[in-house]
Structure formats: structure tokens, C-alpha cells
Amino acid sequence: MSLLAPIVKIKSALSALTLSGCLLLSGCMTVGHPFPSGQVSVIRIGETSQNDIYTSFGTPWRTGLDNGFKTWTYGEYSYNMIGENSSEDLVIKFDKRNIVSAFTYNTSKRSK
């Protein structure tokens, strides 16, 4: 074992501790990704296709199934230790023809 091995381990541990401390002190975390929430008003149940949604909003942050039907979720969630938290999400459910059958949009952001 090299005499430098303990020093390298200590430096690695200090680097990890410093990074953790910076993240803790910054006190913020964001999950998901931004999406054009101004486009929500163009979604029409029974008319808007999955391709239309993709064109307007891009790749969904999450995909899933609800009672056997595809769902796409767009969302951005920001958590702060100091200041306000914010969240915004759009969940879209498609029928078997890949047409929007339902959607829900929620936000904690205040209107300007």
C-alpha cells in the first residue's frame, strides 16, 4: 500500500463533504423540466392527438398507464429551504386512438 493512499482517501472524503455542504447550503432542488404551460389552453379533449401534444410540449418528463391507457406527465417541481417552493404539472391521458381523453393542469405559481 502506498503512503499516499490515506492522503488520497482523505482528499476524496473532503471533496465529497464540501460538495454535500454546498448543496445543503444552497438549499434548493429542482425535479422535472420546464414546459410551455401557456400551450395548455390549446388542448382539446377528443380532438388533440398524441403527436400534437408532442409537437407542442416535447418529450414528456414521465410516462405511465392509468387503467390501461397511456399517460404523459410534464412537470417542474422546485423545492427551497429559503423562499417559496413552486410546482407546475400537466398530466395527459390518451384513449386507444392516441387522442386526449382527459388532462389535468396544476400550478402553485401565482398569476402575473
Secondary structure, 3 states (H helix, E strand, C coil): CCCCHHHHHHHHHHHHHHHHHHHHHHCEEEEECCCCHHHHHHCCCCCCEHHHHHHHHCCCCEEEEECCEEEEEEEEEEEECCCCCEEEEEEEEECCCCEEEEEEEEECCCCC
